Amino acid sequence: MNYFGKVFTAAALLVSCSQNMFAQHAPAAEQPLTAPAAEAAPDFPEDAPMMQGSGEPRLYYIRKINIHGVQYLNADMLKSSAGLIEGDSIYLPSSFISNAISRLWSQRFFSDVKIGADIEGDSLDLEVFLKERPRVNNWAFEGIPRGKKTDLLEKLKLRRGGELSDYVIDKNRKLIKEYWSEKGFRNAEVDVRIENDTVRPQMVNVTFMIDRKDKVKIGQINFIGNTEFTDKRLRRTFKKTHQKSINIFKGTKLNETDYAADKELLIDFYNSKGYRNANILRDSIYPINEKRLGIDIEVSEGNKYYIRNVSWVGNSVYTTEDLQQMFGVESGDTYDKKTIQKRLGIGKEANPEEMSVSSLYQNQGYLTSQIDPAETIIGTDSIDIEVKIFEGKQFTINEVGITGNQRVDDEVIRRELYTRPGELYDRSMLMQTIRMLGSMGHFNPEAIAPDIKPVSSELVNVNWALEEQASDQFNIAGGWGSGTFVGSVGITLNNLSVKNFFKKGAWRPYPMGQNQRLSLSAQTNGTYYKAFAFSFTDPWLGGKKPNSFTLSAHISEQNNAYYVWQSATQYFRTYGVAAGLGKRLNWPDPYFTFYAEASYERFKLKNWNTFGMTNGAANLLSLKLVFARSSVDQPLYPRRGSEFSASVQATPPYSLWDGKDYRMLEQLASNSSTSDAANQERYRWVEFHKWQFKAQWYQTLSKNSNLVLMLKAEMGYLGAYNKYKVSPFERFEVGGDGMSGYNIYGIDIISMRGYEDGALDPTNDYSRGYNKYTAELRYPVILKPSSTIYVLGFLEGGNAFESWKKFSPFKIKRSAGFGVRLYLPVVGMLGIDWGYGFDAPANSTSKSGSQFHFVLGQQF
């Protein structure tokens, strides 16, 4: 008897009950794909007798298991997954064989599965015949742009060498339709072409042929059952689902996820207006034509409810009067679920940044406190609210852990923490710590979050898992200023450790860990202009208190030696040094700081004809005081908080005691023959008082806190003690991108997009006063430690003035535009803006018009 004859002679013993057969074909629900031509595996004879099982089950010993027809899969793994193990004993007839076949089918690797046996006495050899599904050599798409092909490959996670089945094809066809449906192509059709690979047997190439059809947009959104609010008002509650209108900036494609979220916003709106029981009875989406679809939403508004009584239960820490004052919901108010949740600090309206009843308890150590408002409907239009409070016990911080820091020393991080062991748990201090860690610049601000774990009924551990990011910067840049190209190079080390300078092994690549800042920069265009600057800051002088120390110096020179082989016969040189001390204040709150800086500068001129005096030297000794407050959550992409600073810089009033007649000196300065000597006498010691005020405010406008509105206002004025001795130094240059090529006169450069550099200055002697207002809308593209990218649109207004009499906060030049910012840890902030100036610059009658501005650093 031949091999297959022996197998089927014993077939009857393998049939379980009266329904198991020796061959099992593919289920009807999953028709096998046509396999390409390949090397033939042993076929299961279709004319083999199909025997029906009968008789008593008998025990057999599995001697051997042979797998046939497998090319890519591991035979041992298949045996194990099917439950077929050599050496086991089985009863036949039974369900054993049918179960093994079902397990093999469930793996979806095969288009045919059959099992037979060769029996000798009490032993048998199982013969498993499998037909593998074809493998995919290449996935392709037709009918779509190349960029979308890449997106689809990533979204579908299609890999070469995987098995092909009807399930795989149907699943990916569905995903492709969903992908295009989200982009507005709801009628997209997807066909599939499967071709045998000409080089690799048992391999196929699969092509999805996509016909996107026309983009389908929402033609109309209709509401049914609404009597209190118009359709137009209800449509405005939707944030992302809009019908087509003249507003081209509103998206009109239908996204199912956004639509579901907008329906929740619709109910929230009704709840906020007192309609507590409002709900959506049904909604339907239907085609109007091939390019438009309609949405019908039937609502049940219910009755409008009002607050009748508010009572408090379970409070002992705070009096009912105090809690009610914080809650602010009184008898007779319209029922507003959103306001109730926001002021209690519960549900989806809870915001740990804002004051609420919950924050009162959380800020006093009641970590497990719970607040539950119970609502009782009275009649048809009234609600009683009983606020149940479980206060629990006060928690004390047990341990504070820090993980993830490799470059910054533990002690440097701990001194910035407001969560300390032994102190009462305070959620407001957690928020303050998050701001402080984010402002250091060494950690990813998007990942700063405390891990809070109670370890007993009264103790809690707080762990700060930090994600370090590069903070040092190396800049190489070029700019155009005063008719020449100026190149600059600079390096800023933000995590220096002076105390480790002489520590063995600390130079990797420099001694780091103490958050000290060292900055070195140089500018030049060759021999004509050069400048060098140095600054060092220790934010915790002595390491005991947050008192900062800053030391800086600079030197610059401009001359008439345009080429290397020339010797300068004219020059303007500037030398300067400054030292400052800063202190964090506890009053009025911990966000305030005070900074004092003493500085000395010397200006030396030789045959310099473009300034107030030709030859001589001027000295500038001043004291600068800065009072500031900052509650901004992070430096790179602030979402909330504010910052302001008020500063005054003043020199001694020499003209009050030096006995010089500055009126006469000013007259002599107007005479060319005596101007040089007169100006040398006037400006031997420069005097002025300089005032500046800046304020910024950030507010999120979206639930995910990504859309941010930034408002900014600033002004400055340079005053004089003596009207005949007005300082030519420390003035303002207003207009442009804030990146003028070089600066040797101690001028503050004030950016103003939409206008050229210095275009708003009323005279060639710069400006003595300015004001500027900015509104900026920002949205991030990427927020990662490796890079931060966001786009922005802006409205800006500002102006420059030559005296206080002409200064006006309302006389402004206007501009608008948009731009993009890119932050890379190594080079800092880069960007480009396009602005359009709607008004004429100073001393011009033509509007400024279109201007491009390049950004290096945070000018705006």
Steps between C-alpha positions, in 0.01 A plus 500: 500500500640843410557782753169682456309176486631403848403838636139476396454138587515609866293815443186377672674494837576876476143613438349658812141407576307491172601835349883508494663426167859433408520812284384847606476774239494878536184634668245648265519835681859546389560398140872449444687739276640344187857399576764560239675215328759343731676173564222245554453360850362145546132516413230348713323257263156632431368148419601357839212325675334713770427267783254562778616421851333225698585273784660556837791751534842337510827634647785566256859613548617786272828376363578775249346817355588592142428851368458532122479808276666756732771727362513809726366386836676300771368143515561458874311821575209380289486169686498677832233754402276221367540295820675216317783357710703193417486248784148592611219247516160576349164331469346447157232562396482833696502876444880515522569519125221750428628726779854488355364596157306793651810629675695494175221684317485767770857607423389624154824380344343230281257471215450124556548269801469118496613228742536127445676211678711186445405246770700200608353315795465734795727767343437751225677762294299820440531651153417874493448645152503882484476749218662831597341822398709704255751750644507865399820617334386860446209726598414785264238771448358653183300817457643709787800738543837358603495672841168338587641160404762538772234605752287197417789257526575631849135507607418150372832356624534292185811287497662298226510125545173480693230252412210601278141412584152630436500630854817706437362641177158586645650657812733724303236599249287615792788693656580670168137612465502631857825687431353684202166546672675696777643725228157565352497234223207302640416336166845361436513157334779246544566204269779247532727349237702190594777388265746213521855615554708411196818433699394347833274195503218498756518883508251755372489874445192678634383834365216702652335700224344805662243730344447782749203649312404857584557640846177498697429797726223574743229685313265561790453427868138501609358481850159360582309558823687816603276785610719696743799545270526549127681260268766766445570528874519123543738466206734743675545251786679266258875556495601289202182393321376782277275533200624673188484878521678812382756452780774313312703450818248260653552137406191340351608137467341247733724326750311242705714548810470879491128471433451282810695754710293787360176325596628492857569873475141551386369331816750696712361820351144404591611401851673835545176679414293313758370217282620219723315219322579599143609211280529393140216268399647404168730625228548397141758563232372479143624595151353808339696441180840364401679798655281591795353322798251607758474448874171496689508513879181461700528639853281488805556821692293427808419761762726780611612457859598745773688453825264499798725412795869424549606307811829353621554173683815356656714816517685570821828656381331792326178665605195479280520876446858474369417212267187672376697816426751300295219309325310814409185321382200659670130430532319624191796454263449317173621141525843484333673162519825631353530780756408266785774253406755776439447670835493173688809381311354165389425315178629604161493867596753454781811713455777462759632843401183680610352558843204280586346324799710194420821705488421644845525150642782378276713800591463422869613137484163327450624280218211251509224757543197445280221734397169364374212734409168316533215652301135466594236613252219698662191542287546576131761773513697497827801312633641465848874441517650323798877505485635198685859530617728224617797681646716209615831559672778741426798345322863578568769453236708197596764478227580706193674312222672620184570276202615551142767764567846415373645846428345712776601435861234385745569790735439749219160346428401463866561866575237584234240264649216634709409146608719407795496202741322572827289781359125491451386386157403805292383469140575867428863429584498216248389747232768745607764226485392404148550863390840524665628176348370604158664841523842342563508393137670166568188282497224429252218725629236281334606202713530664843236344724520378862438137588297515821472177703342482847699257718266513801188677616702815573824479296559547128807462280560744216732398218614724219579294190687741276592478134818693428544698181796682349520861619842621384510705183753567226408771254642601165302770328519785257308825469486818299539828681618852415569396143728208578483128572590404855573145613468385858594193699406419856489223751278479807553240770190482720610234747850604600656404835783730606573300814586196286754680282791325668318174574654198333283356223256792505588632151252293295502718293488769771429492876123503532218450744451830689270689259746787464496685168800608294458684172772604254429673170684681225394707199702623206496582132877480473709798596224764480300389803555259787339441837544256786269433795519287812250428775478262795203435726472292815129469591581390858801697617653296781251218445289589807243750379353585157705818468650530153829661402580621149827630361533623142743689278514611140726679255432618146671707232403648167770661283589597145744215432291317242776259399759301693795696365352835602570684829205670671508879526144525635322291760219481752581269792277386781601324821261389770472294815201428726420307815155422634322330790152352482264374770179300497232660713240331718269802495259573345545141374792268408486607135657841566869579457721803554826566314761774540791556262788745504677563171776710351555573130758707321459629145813618320499678164775602257415704190147356508273729300166319523432556869456792739871556548797425279776442754501431869352261751169462685446314826177340614453384861148379582285297735214290365210368710249245371183392677340204324248220532469182291250218533556360150484121500794438262745704290479345152126469440318678784134408533389688806620756747629854469815700545577864542802712580548861599854634481683824549863570411650822624834680515600757759364848411839659438347817356353588841841553660774524237435874441514481118282714277347232278284749315812676378670166425202399286530826305873445453430144381292637216806685368722273294821661621421456869263198492764240573631665815150593619364148461806355670422723797126420493536123484814442706256342746173393335182548703143376451216309659347221292164336569357185347187297563415164341205268556399169339201276555433146374165323482402167347200501268452127443428202722835338420672829597687517169335806345647793695426872495793727595441867577791736558545869570818697561628854510825683568622852554842663534490809719752772581576695818603800292326577170832626359676173580286228341692176468583383147549150646248240628229600254258278307496376140146397405404284203608183326583156632714606797813356342692801371851406399686679776461755773769723649298785648323311780174506309202277595365339182120467509353269239191599304396262228370640174759781499870524417772533763474839670219608267290648781775720649404866439863616461844361418586527870272207584207545743452605860167324546296216353195286558398166352199265521483142374227238471625161386315173443723192516453132422766227534601261225760307705562515875789268572833529685684466170309786337211737549314640200198727506319729260359841586291787377540851639360849522747766606503871561766739622686825444811696595525856632774761532371657824259448786275779373443312176460163670152350465379145571236534227708622206613167365609345173314177426602168348380141469644174376597145577812297563658182628742424783745211527689430822799268485688444827838552334428826317204648692196666346483555124214643303365698211208746491314670224343827604304768321534858623174690451646843574783717373833490687641817654578778249319312221163523330482144362378206704768253600335202330639147489808413705679176589678468834743238624518407865789371709408480866175612666472855372121512493 
